Amino acid sequence: MTRIAIIGCGAALEFVHRSAIDRLRRSGSLEIVAVVDPDASMRARASQWFEPALPCQNLADALEKNITGVMVLSPPASHVEAILEALSYGMDVFCEKPLAEGFAATSSLMENPECRRVSVGMIRRQFDTSSFLRSNLNSLIDVSDFRIQYSEGGPYRWPIVSELSFRRDTGGVGVILDTGIHTLDLLTWIFGPADLRLESTDETSVTVARNASLNLEFAGGTASIQLSWTDPLPPGLRVESRQGSVWVPPGALSVVFHRSKGEKQWRKLSAGNITGPSWLGYRQPRCSNSQSAALLQLSEFLGPSRGRLASVEEAAAVLEMLDRNS
């Protein structure tokens, strides 16, 4: 059984990871032995969720609990410091995205020889469609000449209590470092390395970007990306090439449609793979929502194979793309 300490007891824990953690605890494969947060009420609440987890103000206070791994779910500005502390104690680390607020902050981490023990949570890699496209791309499209259209948007719904998340002077992240991090990681994971060009954003000297248009240039193609925290853009991925086209429609994350060159009708492909270990009760090959993806993501971190988790280098590369265009 893996004995985990959680650093950061806020919204990421409550709304993304708590359900997955509870299921793994019930299976007997995971024990939460400590919860760490500078806010006493937050760590007290989390310790009740995962009783008998020890509430701690810092990680050093939790070391007596024989911890073998750490989940870093705190705000992005604190990620690198928390990771380095955990590595200094010889622990494996799962870190929520983004790896840091910017690429410069990742240098000390990438220079650490233990950074291979860090996995970054890019949850959309877990979706059936993502792994299916990555594995079958060469047979579906012409990878030397393709064009991607990707859009995702809607009113910002992450639970916040003030406008501080939207202000630059209070550390607001903005749509590019939020939704955009997921998008850039996903597309480069599937289609390969790319160069980024920011076309437009609505950021000001006071507020972070809530809408953005981005272009990616791959070795064999391009991507046009629309992101919004205000307008309802249906999430969808469409790829056109001379060999054929791929379409992942809105609201159907386990469905991939394909159309060969010259065909008028789309053909539905099976995107399902055995995406979870049998001991978790998986019977159907589906990972189509964030809850199941969070479970698979954490399962990979606990297991010997971490093929669909982002490395420090991969997560830092996305931040470097953004920094070059800021």
N, C-alpha and C positions, 0 to 999 in steps of 0.2 A: 504494500500500500504506500502511495506517495503522500508525504506529509507537507502541506502547503501553507505558506503565509501569504495573505493578501494585503497588498499595499494600496490604499485608496478605497474608501467605502462609500463612494457616491453613486451617481447615476449609472456609470458604466457597469458597476457591480450589480446594482439592483435590476436594471432593465435589459442588460445584455447577457451577463454571465451567471446570475444567481440560479436560474432554472437548470442550466447545464451542470453547475456545481452540485446542486441538490440531487440530480439523477445519478451522478457519479458517486456521490457519498452513499446513496442507497445501495448502489451496486457493490460497495465495499472496496472500490479501487482508489478512493481519494478521501483524505481527512484534512479538514481545515483546522489547523492547530493554533493559528493566531491571525488577528485582523489588525492592521496598522493604519492609523489616521490621526492627524494632529487635532481633529475635532473630537472631543470626548463623546458627544452625543452620537456622532456617526459611527464611531468604532463600537460603542455600546450596543447600538441597534444591530450592527453586523454580527457581533458576537452572539446575540440572541438568535439570529437566523441560523448560525452554524454552531450552536452550543454543543460542546463546551469550549469553543475557540476562545483563546485568551485575548482580550482587548489591550492593545499596546500603542504607545505614542510614537515609537520608532522601532525599526527592525531589530536593533541591538537588544531591546527589551524582550524580544521573542526568541532569542537564540537558544535559551534553555530548553525549548520545546523540540529540539532535534529535527529541525526543518530540513527538507531535502529539495524543495523548490519554492519559487516565489512567483506570484502573479502581480504585475505592476499595472494597476488600474487608476492611478492618480492622474491629475492634469498633465498635459504634454510637457510643460516647462520643467517638471520634476522627474521625467522619465529617466534621463541619462544618469543623473545622480543616484536614483534608486537602483538602477540596473548595476552600476559599478559597485555599489555597496553590497548587493546580493552576490555578485561575482567574487568579491573579496572574501566572502565566507564560503566559497566553493559550491554555490547553488546554481541549478538550472533556472532560467528565467523565461516566463511568458510575459510579453509587454503588449498592452493595447496600442493600437495605432493612434496618431503618428508616433514614430520613434522619438522625435524631438520637435521643437518648434521650428527648427531650421537646420540646414545641412551642417553649418559650422559647429553646432553643438554636438554633432556625432563623432567628431574627430578623435576625442579621447576614448570613446567606446571602440571605434574600429581599430585603434592602436593596441587595445587590450587583447592579449593572446587567448583569453577565455571567452571572447565575444561569440565564438561558435556555439556556446551554450545558451544563446539568446534566440528566442523565436518571437516574431512580431505578428500580432493578430490582424491579418488581412482576410476577413471572414468570407469574402465573396469567392475566394479560391476554393471554398468547400462546396459550392453549388455544383450540382450534377452537370449543368450546362457548361460551366467553366472548365472542368476537367475533361469533359467530352470534346469540346472545341480544341483544347490544347492537344489532346491525344490524336485527333482525327483531322486536324487542319489541312494537311497536305492532300488529303483525299477529297476535301470539300470545296476548296477554292484554289485559285492560282496564287500562290504565295509570293510570286514575283511582281504581281500587278493587282492590288486590291485597294478598295476604298471603304472605310468604316464610317458609319453614322451612329453616334451614341448620344442619348439624351436621358436626363433624370432630373426631376424637380417637383417641387410642391411646397406648401407652407411649412416653415420650420417647426417641428414638433418635439424636439428634444426638450425634456423638462428643465426649465430654467426659471429663476425667480426674479430676474432683472434684465435690463438691457446691456449689462456688462459684457456679455458674450459677443455683442455686436460692435463694441467700441475698441478701436485700436489701442488706446492708452490703458486699457484694462485687460489686455491679453486676449482679445477676441480672436477666434481662429479663422472664421470665414469659410465660405462654401468650397474654396479650392483645397484648403487644408483639411476639410471634413469629408464631404462627398468626393472631392477631387482626388484625394489620396487613394481611396478605394478604387476609383475609376482608372487612374494611371497605373496602379499596381496590377489590376486585373488585365488591362489591355496589353501591357508589356509582358506579363506572365504568359499570356496566350500567344501573342503575335511577335514577341521578341523586343530587343532594345529599340528605343526611339528617341528622337529629339523633340522637345516641346517648344511651341510658340504660343504665347498668350495673345489671343486676338483682342479681347476686350473684357473689362470687368466694370462693375459699378462702385468699386471702393472709392472712398474719399480720404481726406486727411484725418477725418474723425471716425468713420465707420469702416468695418471690414466688408469685403465683397460678399454680396448675397446672390449675385448672378455673374456668370462667367462663360466665355466662349474660348475654347482651346483647340489647337491643332497639334497633332502628332505626326512625325515623319519617320516611318520605318524603312528598313532596307528595301522592302518590296511594296510599300504602300503608304497610305495616309489615313488619318482619322480626324473627323470633325466632331467635337464634343460640346454639348450644351448642358450647363448645370444651373440649377436655380434653387434658392431657398424661399422664393415668393410665388413663382408661377407653376401651375400644374403641367409639367412636362412628363408625358408617359414614359416610364423606363423602358428602354428598348435598345437592342443591338442589331444592326444590320450590316452585312458585309457583301459588297458586290465585287465580282472579278470576271475575267474572261472565261474561266472554267465553270463557274457556278456562283450561286448566291446563298447566304446563310441569314436566317432571321430568327431572333429570339424575341418573341412578342411580349408586350407589357403584361405583367401579372401571371406569367407562366414560366417560372424559373426552371422547371424541369422539362421544358419542351424546346426542341430545336427543329426548325424547318429548313429544308434544303431544296434548291431548285437548280438543276444542271443547265448548262448553256443550251438555249433553244427551247427549253420547257416553259410552259405557261403556268402550270400548277405547282404549288408548293407541296413537298412530301414531308410528312412528320417523321422525324427520326427518334429513336429511343436514346435518351441522354442518361439513362440510369446506370449507375455502377454500384457495386457493393461498397457503400460509402461509410459503413460503420461496423465495428467489431461485433461478432455474434453474441458476445457476452453482455452487450447492452440491449439485446432483444431486437436487433434489426432483422426484419423479415422482407420488407419491400425496399428495392434499391432507389430510394428517393431522398434527396436533400434539397428542398424547395423553398425553405424560409429561414429567417435569421435564427430562430430558436434551434432548429435541427443543425444548422451550420455551426452555431456556437458550441453545441455538444460535440460535434465531430472535431472541431478545432481544438478543444481542450483535450479530447481523447488522443489526438495526434501528439499533443505536447507530452502527455503522460506515457505514450508508447515509444517503441524504439525507432519508428519511422516518422519523420517530420517533413515528408516531401511536399505537402501542400501548406506549409507554414513559411512565412517570409523570413529570410535571414537578415541579420543586421546590414549586410552589404546591399541587399535588395531594397530594404526599407530606406536606407540612406540614399540610394540612387534616385529614388522618387523625389526625395527632398532636394537633392542636388539639381534635378531638372527644374523644380520650382524656383530655387534660389537663382539660377542662371537667368530666369525670366522675370524676376521681381524688380 
